[in-house]
C-alpha cells in the first residue's frame, strides 16, 4: 500500500513538473521588448501622463468658451424680517417721531434664471493654451524617453540571463570532464598507480565546481527576475529565453557615430521643451499688464406669495428680469510684484540654458566614451577568446599526458583551474562588450 502511494505521489510530481515546464513562456529579445512596451509600469505611467496632458489642453481651451449656468431657488421665509420705519411714511397724520414695524416680503419666494459669460480678451488664456499644447508635446517626448529606458533595461537583462546560462553550460561540461577524471584517478589509485592525495585534489575541485554551479543557478534566477521586472511580468511567472549569444551583432558604423548630432537625443529635446515652457511663463506674466475684457448676460424670473400653492396655480405671478454687461479689468499697481516675478523666471530660463549646454556636452562625451568603450571591450573580448582556446588546448594536452601516465595530477588540476578562470574572464568580457554596444546604440538614439 505504501509503495502504491509513493508511486502515485511520484507520478503526480512528474505531472506537475511537466505542467510547470509547459506553462513557461519562451521569449526572443524582440518579444521580450514588445511585452515590456505593453506591460512595464513606468511606461504605463508615462502613457497616462500623455493622456493627462491631452486632457489638460481641452481643460485650458474650455476657459475660452462660453460659460453658461442655470439656477433655480425656493425660499420659505418662516419668519419674515421686521423693519422699523418712521410712521409718517405711510400715515401723514402720525405724530412726529412715531415709528411703525413693517414686514417687507412674503413667506414663499421662487426664482430661476440663466447667466452666461464670454471671455473677449485675456492674454493669459492664449498663452496658457499654447503652454498646454507645448506640455503635451513634451510628455510625448517623455514617454519616448521612458520607452528607450525600458528597451535598454530589458536588453541588458536579457543578455545577462544568456551569459549566465552559458556559464552554467560550461560548468556542467567541466563537471562531466572532471567527474570522468576523478573516476580514472580513483581507478589508478586502486591499482597502485596514483596516490590518495591525487584523488582528494580532484574531489575538492569537483566539489568546488558543484558549489559554483549552485551560485550560477542563483545568479540565473536573479537575472531572470530582473528581466521580468523590467518587462512588467509577475516575478513568479516562469520564463525561458529562445535566443543565443551567437546572434548578437557588435557591428557599428564609424561614419554614423561621427555624423550623429546630439541634438536628436531625447534628453536635449526634453530640456528644449522646458525652455519653451519657461519662455511662455515669462510671456504669461507680461500679459497680466494688459486689461482683461469679458461679456456677461443674465435672464431670470422670480415670484413670491404668502400661499405656497399660489406660486404654481392660475393665480401665480412671475416677473422677468434680464441684463447684459461688459467687464474690463485694468491692472494699475501691484507693488512691482510682476516685475520681480519676470526677473525670477528669466533667471530660471538662464539656468535651463546652462543646463542644456552642460547636457549637450555630456551627451557628446557619452557618445565618444561609448564608442571607445565598445572598441576596448571588443579587443579585450578577442584576447579572452584566444586565451580560452589556448587554455582549452592546454587542458586537453595535459589530460592526454596524465592519462598516458607521463603527466602529473597537479599539472592537470592547474590546467583545468586556468581553463575555468579563462571561461569566467571570457564571459565577463563578452557581457561587458554587449553592454558597451547597447550603450552606444542608446548614445546614437537607436534604441527607440
C-alpha positions, 0 to 999 in steps of 0.5 A, a space after each residue: 500500500 505504501 509503495 502504491 502511494 509513493 508511486 502515485 505521489 511520484 507520478 503526480 510530481 512528474 505531472 506537475 513538473 511537466 505542467 510547470 515546464 509547459 506553462 513557461 513562456 519562451 521569449 526572443 529579445 524582440 518579444 521580450 521588448 514588445 511585452 515590456 512596451 505593453 506591460 512595464 509600469 513606468 511606461 504605463 505611467 508615462 502613457 497616462 501622463 500623455 493622456 493627462 496632458 491631452 486632457 489638460 489642453 481641452 481643460 485650458 481651451 474650455 476657459 475660452 468658451 462660453 460659460 453658461 449656468 442655470 439656477 433655480 431657488 425656493 425660499 420659505 421665509 418662516 419668519 419674515 424680517 421686521 423693519 422699523 420705519 418712521 410712521 409718517 411714511 405711510 400715515 401723514 397724520 402720525 405724530 412726529 417721531 412715531 415709528 411703525 414695524 413693517 414686514 417687507 416680503 412674503 413667506 414663499 419666494 421662487 426664482 430661476 434664471 440663466 447667466 452666461 459669460 464670454 471671455 473677449 480678451 485675456 492674454 493669459 488664456 492664449 498663452 496658457 493654451 499654447 503652454 498646454 499644447 507645448 506640455 503635451 508635446 513634451 510628455 510625448 517626448 517623455 514617454 519616448 524617453 521612458 520607452 528607450 529606458 525600458 528597451 535598454 533595461 530589458 536588453 541588458 537583462 536579457 543578455 545577462 540571463 544568456 551569459 549566465 546560462 552559458 556559464 552554467 553550460 560550461 560548468 556542467 561540461 567541466 563537471 562531466 570532464 572532471 567527474 570522468 577524471 576523478 573516476 580514472 584517478 580513483 581507478 589508478 589509485 586502486 591499482 597502485 598507480 596514483 596516490 590518495 592525495 591525487 584523488 582528494 585534489 580532484 574531489 575538492 575541485 569537483 566539489 568546488 565546481 558543484 558549489 559554483 554551479 549552485 551560485 550560477 543557478 542563483 545568479 540565473 534566477 536573479 537575472 531572470 527576475 530582473 528581466 521580468 521586472 523590467 518587462 512588467 511580468 509577475 516575478 513568479 511567472 516562469 520564463 525561458 529565453 529562445 535566443 543565443 549569444 551567437 546572434 548578437 551583432 557588435 557591428 557599428 558604423 564609424 561614419 554614423 557615430 561621427 555624423 550623429 548630432 546630439 541634438 536628436 537625443 531625447 534628453 536635449 529635446 526634453 530640456 528644449 521643451 522646458 525652455 519653451 515652457 519657461 519662455 511662455 511663463 515669462 510671456 504669461 506674466 507680461 500679459 497680466 499688464 494688459 486689461 482683461 475684457 469679458 461679456 456677461 448676460 443674465 435672464 431670470 424670473 422670480 415670484 413670491 406669495 404668502 400661499 405656497 400653492 399660489 406660486 404654481 396655480 392660475 393665480 401665480 405671478 412671475 416677473 422677468 428680469 434680464 441684463 447684459 454687461 461688459 467687464 474690463 479689468 485694468 491692472 494699475 499697481 501691484 507693488 512691482 510684484 510682476 516685475 520681480 516675478 519676470 526677473 525670477 523666471 528669466 533667471 530660471 530660463 538662464 539656468 535651463 540654458 546652462 543646463 542644456 549646454 552642460 547636457 549637450 556636452 555630456 551627451 557628446 562625451 557619452 557618445 565618444 566614451 561609448 564608442 571607445 568603450 565598445 572598441 576596448 571591450 571588443 579587443 579585450 573580448 578577442 584576447 579572452 577568446 584566444 586565451 580560452 582556446 589556448 587554455 582549452 588546448 592546454 587542458 586537453 594536452 595535459 589530460 592526454 599526458 596524465 592519462 598516458 601516465 607521463 603527466 602529473 595530477 597537479 599539472 592537470 588540476 592547474 590546467 583545468 583551474 586556468 581553463 575555468 578562470 579563462 571561461 569566467 574572464 571570457 564571459 565577463 568580457 563578452 557581457 561587458 562588450 554587449 553592454 558597451 554596444 547597447 550603450 552606444 546604440 542608446 548614445 546614437 538614439 537607436 534604441 527607440 
